[in-house]
Amino acid sequence: MNTFTPYYAVIFTSVRTDVDVGYSDMAEQMLALAAQQQGFMGVESARNETGITVSYWKDLESIKQWKQQADHQLAQQLGKEKWYSYYKVRICKVEREYEFKP
């Protein structure tokens, strides 16, 4: 991800239920849809017992529009009803970044 600061990170931490039906398909659809949204910059994700997905956005307005996107709202509702026993969302402003690449 080639970025210029500042930008925003949406950190979604979650614990899944035992229900898997439809989850993978919806996750793939949401990733593809998010990538089409204005202001979307990228995503990183990992899952063990707790899942952590961090999506990166140009500004707060882009995040707001994504939260209100109709298909994303459906996924949010299904997540509450079927796929997650817990989740938390944090929105953070990234002021600086650096990395190491050997």
N, C-alpha and C positions, 0 to 999 in steps of 0.2 A: 504494500500500500504506500504510494507516494503521496505524502500529505503535507499540508502547511498548517501550522498551529495558529490560533486555537481552532479546535473542532470539538465535537461531542461524542461521548461513548455511552451507549445504553447497555448496561450490564444486567443480564437476565439470568438469575440463578434459580434452579428448580430441582424438585424431587419428583420423579415419575411415579405413577400408579403401576399396577400390573397390566393395565390395558395397553395393548400394542396396536390393535386394529385401527388402521388409517393414519397412525402417527407419522410413519416415515414418509408416506406420500404427501401429507400436509406439510411436513417440515421442508421437503424439497420444493413444494409449490411456494411456500412463504419465502424461501431463500431466493428463488427466481423472481418473485414479485417484488421483493425488497430491492433487488438489484436494478429494477426498472424505475424506482422512485427517485424523484429529484432530491438531491442532497445526500444520497446513499454513497458511502465511501468504501465499505467492505465489512467483513465479518470474520470472527474467529470463534471456535467452539470446541468444547471438550466435555466428556461425560464419563463419570464413574457412578458412584451413588448419588452425587450431586452433579447436575449439569450446569455448565457456565457457558453462556453465549454472549459475546460482546460485539455489538454492531456499532459502526462508526458513521457519523453524520456530520454534514457541513454546518448545520445550525439547528436551533431549537424548533423553528417552524417546520423543517423537514421531518423531525421526530414527531411532531404533533400531527402532521398530515399522514404519516405512516400509521400512527395509532388509530386514526379515524378511517383508514382505508377499509372498505366494506368487506373484502375477502379476509383481511387481517382480523377484523372484528369477529368474523365467524370463527376463525382459528382460535382466537382468544377465548371465546365462549366454549368451544369444544374442549380446549385445554382445561378450563375450570371444571367442566362436567365429566371428562373422561381421563385425561392423560396426566394431570398433575395433582399431587397431593399437597404441594406447596410450591409457591414461587415468590420471588421478590424482584422488583425492577429498580435499578438505580440509574440516574442520568448524571453524568459527570462532564465537566469541561476539561479538555486536555490542553494544558498550557505549553507543555514541552514534551518532546519524545527523543529517544535515542535508542540505538540498537547495536548489537554485535553480530557480525557475519564473518565467520572464519574463511 
